[in-house]
Amino acid sequence: MHSYARVPDCVHFWRFVVKAHSSDGDSMTDLRGKRILLGVSGGIAAYKSADLVRRLGDVGAEVRVVMTAGAQEFVRPLTFQAVSGNPVHTSLLDPEAEAAMGHIELARWADGVLIAPASANVIARLANGLADDLLTTLCLATEAPVAIAPAMNRVMWSHPATLANVTRLAERNVTVLGPGDGDQACGEIGSGRMLEPLDLVDGLAGLFPAPALTGLHVLLTAGPTREAIDPVRYISNRSSGRMGFAVAAAAARSGARVTLVTGPVELVTPPGVERVDVESAAQMHQAVMERLVDCSIFIACAAVADYRVATPADAKIKKRNAGMALELVRNPDILADVASVEQPPFTVGFAAETHDLQANAEDKRRRKGVDMIAANWVGRPIGGFEAADNALEVSWEGGRVALESKPKTRLAVELLELIGARYRASRTPDYGAKA
Ligand code: CTP
């Protein structure tokens, strides 16, 4: 049971990375031949961006680098010229550079823009639409998708001004990659580290979706539910919503129309996702059932409370007695109800288990009549609700795949590839005979 706490106004940014190539070669995203404009702004993480240029080259991208004045205090342009094989752009008002490839030409040249590291300053300037140097001008002048990889001290990152600026950019469809957590150059520990170059390559690949799910409506649930005890207290669980948000993001990048019905979480809505906020299991049930028309795939990632308080109190309960008992009643099972409608979508459920993972998950799949179940261990040191990484055992009638431990964002992409493949298989005439 949790005491009442106001939903924080501050935003914890949705972090995602996706992988560039799926293991089976059926790649959802691909950077081969893509022209990437890499903006490097002032921060110690700028040294990692030289490696990033190499990594982008390794996956077949062509890179041109733009450096801000601050960036040049940390790394020399020559370094980036050497690794990218192209002249580095540093000034808006340099007649020679403009004659070679002017800023508008450069903005048009790019298939995608990545700013890594993105300092608090550059984020603020972008959020306000400034065009006071080459990099910010290019971001205004380009029609290509833009991603930022924030990198700064943890206090600067959590400052309301920075959070507001990043939210503003995310609302304008700028993709926010990271930041990561851990040791910082300033000696502190926390959120604000630039993601590693390989993760940035993966995240950037997400800007160029192969339209594997184009035309489909994917409906998801995510996060915990809150079951009211009285106006200030509720029963809930530790679900962070990260897995569901990562799957929703992956679905949107795959071209699907995505509706995400979510319980209370501190995550930013991924670009292109329609978000429906709910609190209780009953509200989540209603929001889902109302949106089933034309839904092709339903993915139940939410940790729905199995029980709710039979009669929540209208006023705050006072501690008059030595003890108290709450009467709980069962909540509707959203997943089972979706699976049992007359023409159900392709249904995917999750199973969180502390023992007999496979047997319990299979039992759940059959009992609820769902097409696919993704099972994970909980109550262990690694994985589960609050962890950044997770592993899944995914099974369906006649098949099973183990997705090994990795960041939830990557796992989501792999899971979605599987779901897409099984969804397509389910649309073949002989599927009913097997399932
Ligand atoms: N689910 C749902 N509605 C509920 C309960 C669960 O949609 N009222 C979905 C979850 O989103 C998840 C799956 O069902 O996809 C999990 O099933 P559930 O039986 O709740 O799993 P556990 O909580 O692990 O079940 P049990 O307590 O029986 O182990």
Residues whose N, C-alpha, C, O or C-beta is under 5 A from the ligand:
A	BS01	CTP	A300 C301 A302 A303 V304 A305 N331 P332 D333 I334 L335 V348 G349 F350 A351 A352
